[in-house]
Amino acid sequence: MSNVTEEPREPGPEAVARAAALTKTAVEALPAGRLAGQLDLGRPLRIKLGIDPTAPDIHLGHTVVLNKLREFQEAGHQVVLIIGDYTARVGDPSGRSDQRPMLDPEAIDANAETFMEQAFKILDREKTEVRYNSEWLKMESDQLFSLMARPTVARLLERDDFQKRMAAEEPISLLELVYPLLQGYDSVAIDADVEIGGTDQKFNLLFGRDMQSSFGKELQSVMTLPILPGIDGVKKMSKSTGNYIGVTDPPEEMFGKVMRVPDANLKEYWQLLLSTDPPAGAGPNEAKRELGRKLVERFHGADAVPGAEEHFNRLFVRHEAPEDVEDFKFGEDPAHLPALVAGAFGVSRSEARRAIGQGGVKLDGKTLPAEPLDYPAGDLDGRVLQLGKRRFRRLVNGA
């Protein structure tokens, strides 16, 4: 088992108070009391976050951890952002029921560059040490074998993800078993004092302590943070499920997505993204609007806020078309509506026909009936076709 019960030295009351402030939004800080003891040393701590750049963009779920790093920066500590350009080729098995696909080095490097630019919307660039773990993980085979001899297979198989897959008789590759070993060695290489991650990273974070112990290093403390649910209120925020709010989403899209957050998740969003509670006395609608304003201002600037909110009001309060609607040129006369919708919005004809039958297609804000399906081109020219609540095209007769 991982060593999480070491005896910390008795910290002073000031260090205890600082540790309590830094762990306020954490799920766990292990070992208990360890961070306060580290803070009592009176030196800047090295705070580690490892990121595998498996995708180019980050969403608000990522910012929960980045916000915590910023808190440590503002408290005078050194943040070390480790770009896992080497471990990304292996693939983190955390939360997986199957093996992650391997990425090519060019995609990893491009993703890393994009990720860092977005991360520095939150982190102080001047106070962030950026390291690539290929610096120390590109090692000779004898070094790798020596590293692999340190942990036991039994210890590696303790993680819940592997236990579940073994119970389901699903395969686990040797490469996946090596991942925690490599990630843990990162803590050895950069002399980490504290490592931060989501609750799904707990095994990896604790394994970093195992690796430090095997090298005779001071053991890091670990902090796990909540995982932000997506705007569906159910699943973890993820681009693969489409329930995310990206930090590079356009202002109007960001604001609109915030307005879709379930009422039950509002307090969680406020606390994890802004470190405060929703405004006292504000109803859910106003609390979402204020959250949207603050997030748009944070990532796009104060000047973007009025336009983002007006765009939402125009579409969803007054049910008007947006000011800037992309043109779609068509040439059939008469125009067959399913084909027109399919071409304008990039959906299949069967999807278009289904949307029409369900009342999901509008023309100048008025729902089109299931019949007729053919319209004279002249009657459509210059009018706004709408699919669902958010997709619009201005029809242009090119015949």
C-alpha positions as CSV (number, residue, x, y, z in Angstrom):
1,M,0.0,0.0,0.0
2,S,1.1,3.6,-0.6
3,N,2.6,5.5,2.3
4,V,0.1,8.1,3.3
5,T,0.4,8.0,7.0
6,E,3.8,9.5,7.8
7,E,4.2,11.5,10.9
8,P,4.3,15.2,10.0
9,R,6.1,17.7,12.3
10,E,3.7,19.8,14.3
11,P,3.1,22.9,12.3
12,G,2.4,26.4,13.7
13,P,-1.1,28.0,13.6
14,E,-0.2,30.3,10.7
15,A,0.8,27.3,8.5
16,V,-2.3,25.4,9.5
17,A,-4.5,28.4,8.5
18,R,-2.7,28.7,5.1
19,A,-3.1,25.0,4.5
20,A,-6.8,25.2,5.3
21,A,-7.3,28.1,2.8
22,L,-5.4,26.2,0.1
23,T,-7.3,23.0,0.6
24,K,-10.7,24.6,0.9
25,T,-12.1,23.2,-2.4
26,A,-10.1,20.0,-2.3
27,V,-11.7,16.6,-1.9
28,E,-8.6,15.2,-0.1
29,A,-5.2,16.4,1.0
30,L,-2.9,13.5,1.9
31,P,-1.3,12.7,4.2
32,A,-3.4,14.6,6.7
33,G,-1.5,17.6,8.0
34,R,1.4,17.1,5.6
35,L,0.8,20.3,3.6
36,A,0.7,22.4,6.8
37,G,4.0,20.9,7.8
38,Q,5.5,21.7,4.4
39,L,4.2,25.3,4.6
40,D,5.7,25.7,8.0
41,L,9.2,25.2,6.5
42,G,9.0,28.8,5.3
43,R,10.2,28.2,1.7
44,P,8.4,28.2,-1.6
45,L,7.0,24.8,-2.4
46,R,7.3,23.1,-5.8
47,I,3.7,22.4,-7.0
48,K,3.4,19.8,-9.7
49,L,0.7,19.3,-12.3
50,G,1.2,16.8,-15.1
51,I,-0.8,17.2,-18.3
52,D,-0.8,14.7,-21.2
53,P,-1.6,16.8,-24.3
54,T,-3.9,14.2,-25.9
55,A,-6.2,17.0,-27.2
56,P,-5.5,20.6,-28.4
57,D,-8.1,22.5,-26.4
58,I,-9.0,22.8,-22.7
59,H,-12.4,23.2,-21.2
60,L,-13.7,24.6,-17.9
61,G,-13.2,21.2,-16.3
62,H,-9.4,21.6,-16.7
63,T,-9.5,25.1,-15.1
64,V,-10.6,23.7,-11.7
65,V,-7.0,22.4,-11.3
66,L,-5.5,25.4,-13.0
67,N,-7.3,27.7,-10.6
68,K,-5.8,25.9,-7.7
69,L,-2.3,26.2,-9.2
70,R,-2.9,30.0,-9.5
71,E,-3.8,30.1,-5.8
72,F,-0.5,28.5,-5.0
73,Q,1.3,31.0,-7.3
74,E,-0.4,33.9,-5.5
75,A,0.8,32.5,-2.2
76,G,4.4,32.6,-3.4
77,H,5.0,29.0,-4.5
78,Q,6.5,27.6,-7.6
79,V,4.2,25.9,-10.1
80,V,5.8,23.3,-12.3
81,L,3.7,22.4,-15.3
82,I,4.8,19.1,-16.8
83,I,3.8,18.5,-20.4
84,G,3.6,14.8,-20.8
85,D,4.9,14.6,-24.3
86,Y,6.4,11.2,-23.5
87,T,3.7,9.8,-21.3
88,A,1.0,10.9,-23.8
89,R,2.4,8.2,-26.1
90,V,1.7,5.6,-23.4
91,G,-1.8,6.8,-22.4
92,D,-3.2,7.3,-19.0
93,P,-5.5,4.4,-18.0
94,S,-7.4,6.5,-15.4
95,G,-11.1,6.1,-15.7
96,R,-10.7,3.9,-18.8
97,S,-12.4,0.7,-19.6
98,D,-10.1,0.2,-22.6
99,Q,-6.7,1.2,-23.8
100,R,-6.2,4.7,-25.1
101,P,-5.1,5.1,-28.7
102,M,-1.5,6.1,-29.2
103,L,-0.8,9.6,-30.7
104,D,2.0,10.5,-33.1
105,P,4.7,12.9,-31.8
106,E,3.7,15.7,-34.2
107,A,0.1,15.8,-32.8
108,I,1.4,15.7,-29.2
109,D,3.7,18.7,-29.8
110,A,1.0,20.7,-31.5
111,N,-1.5,19.9,-28.7
112,A,1.1,20.9,-26.1
113,E,1.6,24.3,-27.7
114,T,-2.1,25.0,-27.8
115,F,-2.7,23.8,-24.3
116,M,0.0,26.0,-22.8
117,E,-1.3,29.2,-24.5
118,Q,-4.8,28.4,-23.1
119,A,-3.4,27.5,-19.7
120,F,-1.7,30.9,-19.4
121,K,-5.1,32.5,-19.5
122,I,-5.2,31.4,-15.9
123,L,-1.6,30.8,-14.8
124,D,1.0,33.5,-14.4
125,R,3.4,32.7,-17.2
126,E,6.3,34.4,-15.4
127,K,5.8,32.2,-12.3
128,T,5.3,28.9,-14.2
129,E,8.1,26.5,-14.8
130,V,7.3,24.4,-17.9
131,R,9.0,21.0,-18.3
132,Y,8.6,18.2,-20.9
133,N,8.9,14.8,-19.3
134,S,10.8,13.5,-22.4
135,E,13.7,15.3,-20.8
136,W,14.1,12.5,-18.3
137,L,12.0,9.7,-19.7
138,K,13.9,9.3,-23.0
139,M,16.3,6.9,-21.3
140,E,18.5,4.0,-22.2
141,S,17.0,0.5,-21.9
142,D,19.1,-0.4,-18.8
143,Q,17.9,2.8,-17.0
144,L,14.3,1.9,-17.9
145,F,14.7,-1.7,-16.7
146,S,16.2,-0.4,-13.4
147,L,13.2,1.9,-13.0
148,M,10.7,-0.9,-13.8
149,A,12.3,-3.1,-11.1
150,R,11.3,-0.7,-8.3
151,P,7.5,-1.2,-8.0
152,T,5.6,-4.5,-7.8
153,V,3.0,-5.7,-10.3
154,A,0.6,-6.2,-7.3
155,R,1.0,-2.6,-6.3
156,L,0.2,-1.4,-9.9
157,L,-2.8,-3.7,-10.1
158,E,-4.3,-2.1,-7.0
159,R,-5.8,0.8,-9.0
160,D,-9.6,0.6,-9.4
161,D,-9.5,0.9,-13.2
162,F,-7.4,-2.3,-13.5
163,Q,-9.4,-4.2,-10.9
164,K,-12.6,-3.5,-12.8
165,R,-11.1,-4.5,-16.1
166,M,-9.7,-7.7,-14.7
167,A,-13.1,-8.6,-13.2
168,A,-14.7,-8.0,-16.6
169,E,-12.0,-10.1,-18.2
170,E,-10.9,-7.1,-20.3
171,P,-7.3,-6.8,-21.5
172,I,-4.7,-4.6,-19.8
173,S,-1.5,-3.9,-21.8
174,L,2.0,-3.8,-20.3
175,L,2.3,-0.3,-21.5
176,E,-0.7,0.8,-19.4
177,L,1.0,-0.8,-16.3
178,V,4.1,1.2,-17.0
179,Y,2.2,4.6,-17.1
180,P,1.9,5.2,-13.3
181,L,5.6,4.3,-13.0
182,L,6.6,7.0,-15.6
183,Q,4.2,9.6,-14.2
184,G,5.5,8.9,-10.7
185,Y,9.1,9.3,-11.8
186,D,8.2,12.9,-12.9
187,S,7.8,13.7,-9.2
188,V,11.3,12.4,-8.6
189,A,12.8,14.3,-11.6
190,I,11.4,17.7,-10.6
191,D,11.6,17.3,-6.7
192,A,7.9,17.9,-6.3
193,D,6.6,19.0,-2.9
194,V,2.9,18.9,-3.8
195,E,1.1,17.2,-6.7
196,I,-2.4,18.2,-7.7
197,G,-5.0,16.4,-9.8
198,G,-8.6,15.4,-10.1
199,T,-10.1,12.7,-8.0
200,D,-9.6,10.2,-10.9
201,Q,-5.9,10.8,-10.6
202,K,-5.5,9.7,-6.9
203,F,-3.7,6.5,-7.6
204,N,-1.2,8.2,-9.9
205,L,-0.6,11.0,-7.4
206,L,0.0,8.6,-4.5
207,F,2.3,6.4,-6.7
208,G,4.5,9.5,-7.2
209,R,5.1,9.2,-3.4
210,D,6.1,5.6,-3.8
211,M,8.6,6.5,-6.5
212,Q,10.1,9.3,-4.5
213,S,10.4,6.9,-1.5
214,S,12.3,4.4,-3.6
215,F,14.8,7.1,-4.6
216,G,15.2,8.4,-1.1
217,K,13.5,11.7,-1.8
218,E,11.3,13.8,0.4
219,L,7.7,12.7,-0.2
220,Q,5.2,15.0,-1.8
221,S,1.8,15.7,-0.4
222,V,-1.1,15.2,-2.8
223,M,-4.3,17.1,-3.3
224,T,-7.3,15.8,-5.3
225,L,-9.9,18.3,-6.6
226,P,-13.5,17.7,-7.6
227,I,-14.3,16.8,-11.2
228,L,-16.6,19.4,-12.9
229,P,-19.7,17.8,-14.4
230,G,-20.6,18.8,-17.9
231,I,-23.5,21.0,-18.9
232,D,-25.7,17.9,-19.0
233,G,-25.2,17.7,-15.2
234,V,-24.5,14.0,-15.3
235,K,-21.2,13.0,-17.0
236,K,-17.7,14.4,-16.5
237,M,-17.1,17.5,-18.7
238,S,-15.5,16.2,-21.9
239,K,-15.2,17.1,-25.5
240,S,-15.9,13.5,-26.5
241,T,-19.4,13.7,-24.9
242,G,-20.1,17.3,-26.2
243,N,-21.1,18.5,-22.7
244,Y,-18.2,20.9,-22.4
245,I,-17.6,24.7,-22.3
246,G,-14.2,25.4,-24.0
247,V,-12.0,28.3,-22.8
248,T,-11.7,29.3,-26.5
249,D,-15.4,29.1,-27.3
250,P,-16.7,32.4,-28.8
251,P,-18.2,34.7,-26.1
252,E,-21.8,34.2,-27.2
253,E,-21.3,30.4,-27.3
254,M,-19.7,30.4,-23.9
255,F,-22.5,32.4,-22.4
256,G,-25.2,30.3,-24.1
257,K,-23.7,27.1,-22.8
258,V,-23.5,28.4,-19.2
259,M,-27.2,29.1,-19.4
260,R,-27.8,25.4,-20.1
261,V,-26.1,24.4,-16.8
262,P,-28.8,22.5,-14.7
263,D,-30.0,24.5,-11.7
264,A,-28.8,21.7,-9.4
265,N,-25.2,22.2,-10.5
266,L,-25.1,26.0,-10.2
267,K,-23.5,26.2,-6.7
268,E,-20.9,23.6,-7.8
269,Y,-20.0,25.6,-10.9
270,W,-19.7,28.9,-8.9
271,Q,-17.5,27.3,-6.2
272,L,-15.2,25.3,-8.5
273,L,-14.8,28.0,-11.2
274,L,-15.0,31.2,-9.2
275,S,-14.2,30.0,-5.6
276,T,-17.4,31.7,-4.3
277,D,-21.1,31.0,-3.9
278,P,-23.8,32.3,-6.3
279,P,-25.1,35.8,-5.4
280,A,-27.3,35.8,-2.3
281,G,-31.0,36.0,-3.2
282,A,-30.4,35.5,-7.0
283,G,-32.7,33.0,-8.7
284,P,-31.2,30.3,-11.0
285,N,-31.6,32.4,-14.2
286,E,-29.8,35.4,-12.8
287,A,-27.1,33.3,-11.1
288,K,-26.4,31.6,-14.5
289,R,-26.3,35.0,-16.2
290,E,-23.9,36.4,-13.7
291,L,-21.7,33.2,-14.0
292,G,-21.8,33.6,-17.8
293,R,-20.8,37.3,-17.5
294,K,-17.9,36.5,-15.3
295,L,-16.6,33.6,-17.4
296,V,-16.9,35.6,-20.6
297,E,-15.0,38.5,-19.0
298,R,-12.3,36.2,-17.7
299,F,-11.5,34.6,-21.0
300,H,-12.5,37.3,-23.5
301,G,-12.5,40.6,-21.7
302,A,-15.2,42.9,-20.3
303,D,-16.0,44.3,-23.8
304,A,-17.2,40.9,-24.9
305,V,-19.8,40.5,-22.2
306,P,-22.7,42.8,-23.4
307,G,-22.7,41.3,-26.9
308,A,-22.6,37.7,-25.6
309,E,-25.6,38.3,-23.4
310,E,-27.5,40.2,-26.1
311,H,-26.9,37.3,-28.5
312,F,-28.5,35.0,-26.0
313,N,-31.5,37.3,-25.4
314,R,-32.0,37.7,-29.1
315,L,-32.1,33.9,-29.7
316,F,-33.7,32.6,-26.6
317,V,-35.7,35.4,-25.0
318,R,-37.0,37.3,-28.0
319,H,-36.7,34.3,-30.3
320,E,-35.1,36.4,-33.1
321,A,-32.4,35.4,-35.5
322,P,-28.8,36.5,-34.7
323,E,-27.5,39.6,-36.4
324,D,-24.9,37.8,-38.4
325,V,-26.4,34.8,-40.2
326,E,-24.3,32.8,-42.7
327,D,-25.8,32.7,-46.3
328,F,-26.7,29.5,-47.9
329,K,-27.1,29.6,-51.7
330,F,-29.5,27.1,-53.3
331,G,-30.6,26.7,-56.9
332,E,-33.6,24.3,-57.0
333,D,-37.0,25.6,-58.0
334,P,-39.1,24.4,-56.4
335,A,-36.8,23.7,-53.4
336,H,-37.4,20.4,-51.6
337,L,-37.3,21.2,-47.9
338,P,-35.5,18.1,-46.6
339,A,-32.8,18.6,-49.2
340,L,-32.5,22.3,-48.4
341,V,-32.2,21.7,-44.7
342,A,-29.7,18.9,-45.2
343,G,-27.5,21.1,-47.5
344,A,-27.8,24.2,-45.3
345,F,-26.8,22.5,-42.0
346,G,-24.8,19.4,-43.1
347,V,-27.2,16.8,-41.8
348,S,-28.6,13.8,-43.6
349,R,-32.0,14.0,-45.4
350,S,-33.5,11.5,-43.0
351,E,-32.4,13.7,-40.1
352,A,-33.8,16.8,-41.9
353,R,-37.1,15.1,-42.6
354,R,-37.4,14.0,-38.9
355,A,-36.7,17.5,-37.7
356,I,-39.4,18.9,-40.0
357,G,-41.9,16.3,-38.7
358,Q,-41.1,17.2,-35.1
359,G,-41.5,20.9,-35.6
360,G,-37.8,21.6,-35.3
361,V,-37.5,23.7,-38.5
362,K,-38.5,27.3,-38.8
363,L,-38.6,30.0,-41.5
364,D,-38.3,33.6,-40.2
365,G,-39.1,32.3,-36.7
366,K,-42.3,30.4,-37.7
367,T,-42.5,26.6,-37.4
368,L,-42.8,24.9,-40.7
369,P,-45.5,22.2,-41.0
370,A,-44.8,18.6,-42.0
371,E,-46.4,19.3,-45.4
372,P,-45.9,20.6,-48.0
373,L,-42.2,19.8,-48.5
374,D,-41.7,21.8,-51.8
375,Y,-41.5,25.6,-51.8
376,P,-41.1,28.0,-54.7
377,A,-37.5,29.4,-54.7
378,G,-38.9,33.0,-54.8
379,D,-40.8,32.5,-51.6
380,L,-37.6,31.4,-49.8
381,D,-35.1,34.0,-51.1
382,G,-33.7,36.2,-48.4
383,R,-35.5,34.5,-45.5
384,V,-33.8,32.8,-42.5
385,L,-34.0,29.1,-42.1
386,Q,-33.6,27.7,-38.6
387,L,-32.8,24.2,-37.4
388,G,-33.3,23.6,-33.7
389,K,-32.6,26.5,-31.3
390,R,-29.1,27.6,-32.4
391,R,-28.6,27.0,-36.1
392,F,-29.5,29.6,-38.7
393,R,-28.9,30.2,-42.4
394,R,-30.1,33.0,-44.7
395,L,-31.4,31.5,-47.9
396,V,-30.1,33.0,-51.1
397,N,-31.7,32.0,-54.4
398,G,-28.8,31.3,-56.8
399,A,-31.0,30.0,-59.6
